[in-house]
Amino acid sequence: MNIASPCLPLFQRLSQHFVMFQADYADAPSERGFLKDGGYLPRILFFDPSGKPLPNVKVNESGHLIYAYTEEEEVTHNMSQVRNMFSGR
């Protein structure tokens, strides 16, 4: 995320509720749940507390590249959505 982004403070606050990591092609899992729309990188996937992918948390509803975020606001929106799904657990 761009350090001059107006989304940065929100991203920083939300990131405290997540375990985040960066994987390259060699590190990316090949199981079907991780490759819903192909094996492209970069992409952002969200998982439940047990580590299962949340396939409905995506940036595009259909088509290719449904996990490829182009706007910072899209990332923070979905981070907020996932945090709210699991708040109180």
C-alpha positions as CSV (number, residue, x, y, z in Angstrom):
1,M,0.0,0.0,0.0
2,N,1.2,3.5,-0.9
3,I,2.5,5.3,2.3
4,A,0.7,8.4,1.1
5,S,-2.6,6.6,0.7
6,P,-5.6,8.0,2.7
7,C,-6.4,4.3,3.3
8,L,-3.2,3.6,5.1
9,P,-4.4,4.5,8.7
10,L,-7.5,2.3,8.3
11,F,-5.4,-0.5,6.8
12,Q,-2.9,-0.3,9.7
13,R,-5.8,-0.6,12.2
14,L,-7.5,-3.4,10.4
15,S,-4.2,-5.3,9.9
16,Q,-4.0,-5.9,13.7
17,H,-6.9,-8.3,13.3
18,F,-5.2,-10.4,10.6
19,V,-2.3,-12.8,10.0
20,M,-0.9,-11.6,6.7
21,F,1.9,-13.2,4.6
22,Q,3.3,-12.8,1.2
23,A,3.8,-15.9,-1.0
24,D,5.4,-16.3,-4.3
25,Y,4.6,-19.0,-6.8
26,A,6.9,-21.5,-5.1
27,D,5.2,-20.9,-1.7
28,A,1.5,-20.7,-2.9
29,P,-0.6,-23.7,-2.0
30,S,-1.8,-25.8,-5.0
31,E,-5.0,-27.1,-3.3
32,R,-8.2,-26.5,-5.1
33,G,-9.6,-24.1,-2.5
34,F,-6.7,-21.7,-3.1
35,L,-7.0,-21.7,-6.9
36,K,-10.7,-20.8,-7.4
37,D,-10.0,-18.7,-10.5
38,G,-6.5,-19.7,-11.5
39,G,-3.0,-19.5,-10.0
40,Y,-2.2,-15.8,-10.8
41,L,-0.3,-13.6,-8.4
42,P,-0.6,-11.1,-6.9
43,R,-4.0,-11.7,-5.2
44,I,-5.4,-11.4,-1.8
45,L,-7.3,-14.3,-0.2
46,F,-9.1,-14.2,3.1
47,F,-9.5,-17.2,5.5
48,D,-11.6,-18.1,8.5
49,P,-10.0,-18.6,11.9
50,S,-9.5,-22.3,11.2
51,G,-7.6,-21.6,8.0
52,K,-10.3,-22.4,5.4
53,P,-10.5,-20.0,2.4
54,L,-13.4,-17.6,2.3
55,P,-14.3,-17.9,-1.4
56,N,-17.1,-15.3,-1.2
57,V,-14.8,-12.5,-0.1
58,K,-13.5,-11.2,-3.4
59,V,-13.1,-8.0,-5.3
60,N,-14.9,-9.1,-8.5
61,E,-18.1,-11.1,-8.5
62,S,-17.5,-12.9,-11.7
63,G,-14.9,-13.5,-14.4
64,H,-11.2,-13.8,-14.1
65,L,-9.0,-12.2,-11.4
66,I,-11.7,-12.2,-8.8
67,Y,-9.0,-11.8,-6.0
68,A,-6.9,-9.2,-7.8
69,Y,-7.4,-5.9,-6.0
70,T,-6.6,-2.7,-7.9
71,E,-7.8,-0.1,-5.5
72,E,-6.7,0.2,-1.8
73,E,-10.3,0.9,-0.8
74,E,-11.3,-2.5,-2.1
75,V,-8.8,-4.1,0.3
76,T,-9.9,-2.2,3.3
77,H,-13.5,-2.8,2.5
78,N,-13.1,-6.5,2.5
79,M,-10.8,-6.5,5.5
80,S,-13.6,-4.7,7.4
81,Q,-16.2,-7.2,6.1
82,V,-14.1,-10.2,7.3
83,R,-13.3,-8.6,10.6
84,N,-17.1,-8.1,11.2
85,M,-17.8,-11.7,10.2
86,F,-15.6,-13.0,13.0
87,S,-15.8,-10.2,15.7
88,G,-16.7,-11.5,19.1
89,R,-15.0,-14.9,18.5
